[in-house]
Structures are given as C-alpha cells and as structure tokens.
C-alpha cells in the first residue's frame, strides 16, 4: 500500500475514508510553504482558508488597548482558521502569523463545502473540527478566570508544542495575560523549586 499524504493521514484520523475519498482529499488541499514572520491573515481581511499545519507554529494576535496580544498558538497536526471570518465571510479582527517556517495544507471555503458534500462523513469531519476549536477556546478562556498565572505557565510548560523552546518569552507573557517582568519572576520561582 503506497504512503498516504499528510492530509489524508490527518483527515483519516478523524473520519474513515474510502480510497476514492482519499484521492479527493489530496485534490482539495493545497500545500503551502510560508516563512517565519509571514502573515497568513491580517486584521481587516476576510479569512478564505483553513490550514492543516504539517510543520511550524502559528500565532494568533489581536489589538487590545493599542498593544498586540497573543491569544492562541497552533502547531503541528492542528487544523486552524479564523472560523468566524471563514464561515461568515466577515472581516477578521485577528492576525495569523507564522512564528517559524511552516509547511501548511490549505483548503478554501468552497473546497470545504465540496468535502462536506462529497465525502460520506464530510459533515461529521466539519462538526468534529468545530467542536475541537470550541473546546480549545472555552478552556483557554476559563483558565484566565480560574487559574493563576503560575498555573497557566505550568500548562504552557507541559504543552505538547514545546512552546517555551519555540516562542520568545514576551509572546509567552502576552499569551498568559501578564507582563514580561511577571513571567521572569514566575520562571525564577519554578527554577528555584
């Protein structure tokens, strides 16, 4: 049996695919390479793609009181998009930036509709992606109200994405909702333990 493409492997890990459907997945997704610092989406644009990350790390930012704030990191094996803008064709209030050189597989809105209509479990795939995104956002939101900055730092420390090795400390601080100086104090306490 020939090796399956990255997109077929990842979609196939979520829903069962026939060989014909695997071929369709390969046709619907396009491989992209982006460099660190490139914007996949800028505030004010409409998000017209959903991406599957094969390699690299993406950062989502918003502007809050004139400052850029990081609120999400997405890495290898994850599907991601500005779902509100993608689904509703509305102007995005977010930036999506490559923090590292990335290999991505993208699918447009129209191609996603083709996937939903022509793959037997396509709509289930869409629902499961939406559920995962919803749970991730809700859990992150709740952590800001129920966890201390130290507890949120511990979550980052244990992240499967190895964020502390891959992301500058000022972005980690932004993601945790604290100042870089506060992050330095938290890090010192963890080192002393």
Secondary structure, DSSP 8 states (H G I E B T S, - for coil): -----HHHHHHHTTS---HHHHHHHHHH-EEEEE-TT-EEE-TTSB--EEEEEEES-EEEEEEETTEEEEEEEE-TT-EE--HHHHHH--B-S-EEEESS-EEEEEEEHHHHHHHHHHSTTHHHHHHHHHHHHHHHHHHHHHHHHHS-HHHHHHHHHT-TT-HHHHS-HHHHHHHHTS-HHHHHHHHHHHHH-
